[in-house]
């Protein structure tokens, strides 16, 4: 099924909306030709909610990777609803994550049911199969676009394949539920640098909806799915899937809001969200499961503006290989005033630290960084503040600085690997200054100074229960 992609200009092209009464649940039919999960089927209050497929890939040790196929379904909710999942085999156990939600799954034969009462990115694991899990995205009721808007670009239900599209100031792009937009790479790779399938370039631009943006038909390391360079930008509700490089980089932008965005990436370099030389960014209510960093701060554009005033909150992260909430490693200019707050890390299958600053050989300073109310459910390595050279060829390059770092109300199981917590400065002139641990608990026990590996170039370390 090929969907309709229309540009709404004045009153020339209109799609009538079917009148809707009060709804508790709204589902969106999938395109007929889109592959669906053979492992799960889902209904919500008796309404069938299609289960799409996303490729996933996790580390199981330093050398081995585990590929899989997750399912995901997405619906809108205003009230309370029962979600019923039918599994393709026998069900012996089921759990809903994040555990902090306290949602209990009921099992009857090969069906699982649980109750939802608010928007939330949830994950269902059956029989301990964490890799091929089902992601249940509960959205708020969607506000439909104004089809009389002269600056609206509308992608209706169905399959679309498009070349890179640059959105100018004042544009709104809307992906309807049931729309799947596949990116198409250009022959000239030089035209794709710092570009996305959708590039928000200008001021007052919105990209939203309930549709999917997919990069699986493009070669790796070509286009982002969404890229930005502007001011007053808003992204909401869409699902990003299967790209071979950064999914959503925010470059050289100001006043950016990202809300209820869901991201899957199974290839190396498929970062979720990267904030690069950007300011006043708010990320909330989003889900990221990628094979590289989930949410990262950088200043990789030399002599660009700093990255500062960033808030990441109410998010759910699944770390498959690298870092969950991270600064670095490209820090040319300063990064300051960043807060990661009230978020859940439901899995860690990676080989790096979940909460990290890696200030390498570019001379920038990371300061006033806070991790607060972070709930970790699985951990290999938890915290690292590191100043040092990443590339031995740049051994003479200037090191950076790390200052005024706070970890507050952090809960985690014991890290699986010995190197759970590191504070490593570069030398006496490039030390880690001022680190506060306030109510950090590991395996139910308060953190102690002796739990932290300090190379002697980290000072002002305070640990309080």
N, C-alpha and C positions, 0 to 999 in steps of 0.2 A: 504494500500500500504506500503510495507516494503522497505525502501530505501537502497541504497548501502553505506556501510562503508568500505573504502579500505585504506590500508596503501600503499602509493606509494613508492616503493623501486627501485631506478634506473629507468630502462625502462620496468620493468616487467609488470606493470599494468598501462595502460593509458586510459583516457577517452577523446575522441576527442572533442574539442570545436567547436561549430558552429560559423562560421564567422559572425561578426556583423558589419554593417556599422555605420554611425553616428546615435546615438539614443538621443532622448530627454528624453524619459521615458522607464524604464525597470521594468517590474513586474515579480513576481515569483509565479508559480502555487502552490497551497497548496496540501498536500497529500490527496488522496480521502477519507481516513477514519478519517481525523482530523475534529472535530466538528467546524462548522462555525457559525458566528452570524446570528440570525434570525431577528435582529433589523435593521441592516445596510447592504447595498451592495454599493460597491465603484467602480468607473471607473476613470481612469486618461488618458485624451486625447483619450478616447474611448477604452482603454485597461482595462480589468477587473482586479482589485487588490483584492485578497481574504481578508476577514475580519475574523480574528481569535478572540478567546474569552479569557478573563482573569478575574478570580474572583477578586472582590474588596470588601473592608470592611472599613467603615468610622465610626468615633464617631459622634453621634448627641448630646449627652450630657455626663456627667460623668458616666452614668449607661447604656445607650442604644447604641447599635451599629446598623449600617445599612449595610447589605450585598447587593451585586449587581453583575452585570456582564457587564464589559466594553468590547467594541470591539476595535481591533487595526488592522491597515493595514500598510504595509511597501513597499516602492518602491524607485527606484533610479531616480535621476533627473539631467539633464544637460541642463538648459534652463528655459523656462516658460511653465507651464502646467495648465490646468483647471481640478480641482478635482470635480467630481459629485457624490453626496451621495444620495442614495434613502433610505428613512426612512419607517419603517413598518406601521406607522400611519400618521395621519394628522400633518402637520408642521405649527405651529403658530409663532415660534421664533427660531433663531439659532445664535450662536456666536462662533467665533474662538479665542482660547487662545493660547499663551499669548496675552493680549490686546496690549502690546507694539509693536507687529508686524503690527498692523493696517490693518489686513486682514478682509475684509467685506464679509459676506456670503449672497448670493442671494437665495431667496426662490421662487419656482414655483411648486405649488401643494405639493406633498410629496417628492420633490427633492430639494437638496441644492447644490449650486456650489460656489466655490471660487478659486482664482488663487494663485499658489505658484511659486516662482522664485528662491528659494535657499533651501539647506538642512536645516531642522528644525524639532524638535519634537512638533507637533501641537495637539490641542485638540478641538474637535467640540462638543458643547452641544446643544441639541435640546429640545425645549419647557421647558427650565429651568431644565432639568434632568441632574444634575451635576454628579450623581453617576454612571449611566449607559451610560457614554459618549463614544465617538468614538475618539481614538487616531490615528493620521495620522502621521506616521514617514517618513519624506522625507529625504532620504539619498543621499550622493554624489554617482556618478557612481562607482560601485565596480570594483576594480582591481582583476581580476581572478588569482588564484594561478598558480604557475609553477608546472605542474604535473610531471616534470622531477626532481623535488626536492627530493633527497633521504631521507629527513627528514620530509616529508609531511604526515599528517594523514587527510584524506578527507572523510567528511560525505556528501553524495549526497542527492538529494531530496527524501523525504519519511520519514517514521517513524523508529526510532532507539530506542532501549532500551538497556542501557549499565550499567555495574557495574563501580565503581570508576576507573578512569584512571589517572595515574601519568605521566606527560609529563616531559621528561628529557631535558637537555641543548641542544639547537639548534633545537628543534622541532617546527613545525608549525602545528596547527590544523585549518582546514577550514570547516565551516558549510555552505554549499551552500544554496541559497534561496530555500525555500520549504522543508528544512530539519528540523525535529523536533526530538530532542534527549531527551528522557525520562531517568531520573536517576533510578537506581535500587539499593536499600539499601543492605548492607551486613548483614548476620545473626549476626555476632559478632560486636556489637556496639563499642567495644574498638578500632577496626581497623578504625573507621570513624572519630575519634576526629581530628579536624583541617584539615579534608580532604574535597575535593569537588568531584562532578561528574568529573570535570576536575581539577587536582591539578598541578599548574605550579611550579615545584620544580627544580631549577637550574638556568642557565643563558641563556639569549638570546632566550626566548620562546615567541611565538606569538599564540594567539587564536583570530580568526576573521571570518567574513563572514556575511551572511544575515539570518542565521537559528535561531532556537529557542532552548533554553535549559530549560527543564521543570522538576520541582521537585514534581509534584502532585501525582506521584505513590509511593512516599516514605513516611514513617511515619514522623511526625514532629520531629524536633530536632535530625536529623541524619546527613545528609551531606549538606554542602554548595553546591551551584551550581558551582561556580568557586572559588578556593582558591589558594593563592600564597605563595611562600617562595623562593625568589631568587632575581636575579639582571638582569636588562635590560629586562623587561617583557612588553608585548604589547597586549592589548585587544581592539578590535574594531568591531563595527557594529552589534553584536549579540543581541538577546532579551532574557532576563532571566525572567522566569515566574513561579509563584505558588510554592514557596518553603516554608518550615516550620521552617527555621532558617536563619541566615545571608545568603544573596544571594552571595555577593562578598566581602569577607574579604581579605585585603592585609596585611599579617602578616610577620613581620621580613624581609621585602623586600626593595630593593633600586632601584631607577631609573625605575619607573613604569609609563606607559602611558595608560590611559583609555579614549577612544574616541568613541562617538556616540553609547554608550551602553544604552539599554532601559530595565527597571526593573519594574516588577509588583510583589507585595507580599501582601496577604490578611490576613495572620495569625500573631499572636503576636510573636515577636522576628524575624520577617522577615525583618531585616534591609536591606537597599539597598546596600551601599558601606561603609565599615568600614576600616579605615586606622589605623593599629595597629602596634606600634613599627616599623614604616617604614619611609623611607626618600626619598626625591626627587621624589614626586608623582605628576603627572599632570592629572587632570580629566576634560574633556571638552565635550561640545556638546551632553550631555547625558540627559536622562529623568528617573526620579524615582517617582513611586507611590507605597508606601508600608505602611503597618499597624504598622510599627515601624520606627525608625530613617531612614531618607533618606540618608544623607551623614554625617558620624560621625568620629571623631578622638579619638583614645584611646591609652593608653600604658598599656594594661591589662596583659602583660607578665612581671611579677616582675623581676627587674634587667636586663631587656632587653635594647635594644637601644632606644633612644628617638624617638618620631615622630616629624619630622621637614621638613621644605622646601616643603610644600604642596600647590598646586594651584588648586582651583576648579573654573572653569569659563565657561560661555556660557551654563549653564545648566538650565533645567526646572524641578521644584519640585512640587509635590502634597503631602501635609502633611495630612495623614489620621488619625493619632493618636498621634504621639510623637513629634519629633523635625525635622526640615528641614536641617539646617546647624549647626552642633553641635560638641562640645568637651565634652567628659566625658561619663559616670561618672567614669569609671575606668582609673585613671591617676596615675600610680605608678611612672613612670619616666616622664621627662619633655616633654611638647608639645610646639614647638616654630616655628615661621615663617610660619604661615598658612594664606592664603588669599582666601576668597570666593568673587568672582568678577563677575559682569555683568551677573546676573542670575535672573530668574523669579520664584516666588512662586505663582502659579495660584490658589491654594486652601489651606485652613487650616481648617480641621475638627477635630483637635486634642485637647488635654487637657494640653499640655506643651507649652513651648516657642519655637518660630521658630528659633531664633538666640540665641544660648546659650553656656555658659561654665559652667559645673557642675563639680567642682573640689572637690571631696569628701575625704573620710578618707584614702587616700593612700599616701599623702605627696608629690605628684608631683607638678610642677609649669607649668602653662599655660601662655605663654608670647609672645608678638609681634603677635597678632591675629588681622586680618583685615577683616571686611565685607564692601564691596565697590560696589556701583552701583547695589543694590539689589532692585528689584521691587516686592512688595507684593500686591497681589490683594484681598486677604481675610486674616483676622487675628483675632485670639482669644487672644493670648498672644504673644507679639513681642520679647522682649529682656530680658534676665536674665543672670547675672554674679553671681554665687552662690558658696560660700565655706561653706561646712557643711557636717554633717554625713548623709548618706543615710540609713545606717543600724544601728539602735539604739544599737545593740549588740556590735558595734565597737566604742562606744562612747569615749573610751580612745585612739583610733588610731590617728596618727598624721594627721592634716589637711594639705591641699595644699595651693598654692598661685596663684593669678591671677595678671598679670602685663602687662601694655602697650597694651591696647585694643582700637581699632579704629572702629567706625561706620561712614561711609562716603557715602553720596548720597544714602540714604535709603528713599524710599517712601512706605507708608502703609496707609490703612484705619484705622479708630479708632479701637483699639482692642475691641472685643465683651465683654470680661470679664474685671473686674475692675483691675486685677493684670496684667496690660499690660507691665510694665517695672520695673525690680527689679535689684538693686545692693546690694548684701548681702554678707558681709564678715563673716568669722567665729568668729573672736575675734580680739583684737588689734594687735596680733602677726601674724594673718592670714587675713589681710585685702586685699581688692581689690585696687590696686595702678595704677593710671594713665589711665583714661578712657576718650576718646575724641569722642564727637558727632559732626560731621561736615556735615552740610546740611542734617539733618534728618527731614523729614516732616511727620506728622500724620494727616490724613484727610485734607490734603492740607495746614496745618498750621505748621510753624517751631516748632520743639521741644523746650520746655523750661525746665529749671532745675526742676521746680515744678512738671513736668510730671513724674519724676523719683522717685521711692521709694528707699530711701537710709537708711539702718539701722544704719548708723554712722560708719561702718567699711569699707567704700569706700571713698578714698581720691583722690585728683588730678583729679577731674571730670571737664571737660571743655565742654561747649555746645556753638557751634557757628552756626549761620544761614547759 
